[in-house]
């Protein structure tokens, strides 16, 4: 059966073209996703195709030659890439999101920022920030980095180990957080070379197996002063232009894309599978239609909230700094509903859904990873509770 895909969240011709562009990439990525999942290997060919397609410049400002997509437009792209391969979407999303964030929040000094933006446009350079460490846990919890920065002539020497370093097999440019030796401050340093940098391939997980989130080891890595992005006391590094971290919506977009892929597979299966106990496909059965209806309800609910919040972020920049509770709510709802969608898709397909020959068991494992991406569930709920209680003041 060939179905005409209708997306209620595409509002204009530009968005339709972006969606079609991302769909074409997603089809290619889907063909390789099982192999990379089984091997736990990094999908270099996916990123080569993203590079050739100009992905790295999508959220770069126009003044540097980028496309300067808004948050809404970019999430349309991210969700569709995730329908092909969640690992690729989540990994690439860190670059796209950070370029959007730094474009809006003035996070880097010049000329370092403009130089990197032009490299992203001209050469497809990508970036991520490596902040997590085994001894400190999630950087969002406020632990001081054990990676250290030592002052030297003309710059700094960085030494330490970073975990969960997504995109590590690919990147020559990345940001490292480090504690300043014998000082209370911490810093963010832009590394633009692999000299002194090595990777220990530690990433061997249940889901999202192709993100290349290995350990990165730094041994006396020199960072010149011009590549110091900030040195600050913990909790004081926010830009004067606070964008509310709306760029983190690439995370829920990714997991909704994974859920959408499960939904599509289950619909095709239900429309075609006719056991010998029936004269029509199982899509005619009331309980199957009930599950399909619930899937549609859950996906529409999560996607409506995400795209509504993204639209407000685009249209009301002065309100962004107040929108963090909304961003957390989007992620919380999207991840939980995405897990429910994949679970119901597996019920529709039945026991065959557990087969390694079908994509559902991989989608089931991948979608679980969203529970462990920021912002964390407890932090989101605490923020929502505090916001509600403040209304009584």
LINCORTA-V545259 format. One record per helix or strand. SS is the DSSP state (hx for helix, st for strand). FROM is the first residue (numbers start at 1). TO is the last residue. If there is no record, write none. Layout:
BEGIN
ss=SS from=FROM to=TO
ss=SS from=FROM to=TO
END
This chain:
BEGIN
ss=hx from=13 to=39
ss=hx from=44 to=53
ss=hx from=55 to=57
ss=hx from=62 to=64
ss=hx from=71 to=84
ss=hx from=86 to=105
ss=hx from=112 to=123
ss=st from=129 to=130
ss=st from=133 to=133
ss=st from=137 to=137
ss=hx from=139 to=141
ss=st from=148 to=152
ss=st from=155 to=165
ss=st from=174 to=180
ss=st from=186 to=191
ss=st from=197 to=200
ss=st from=214 to=224
ss=hx from=225 to=227
ss=st from=228 to=232
ss=hx from=246 to=272
ss=hx from=282 to=284
ss=hx from=286 to=315
ss=hx from=317 to=322
ss=hx from=324 to=354
ss=hx from=360 to=372
ss=hx from=377 to=390
END
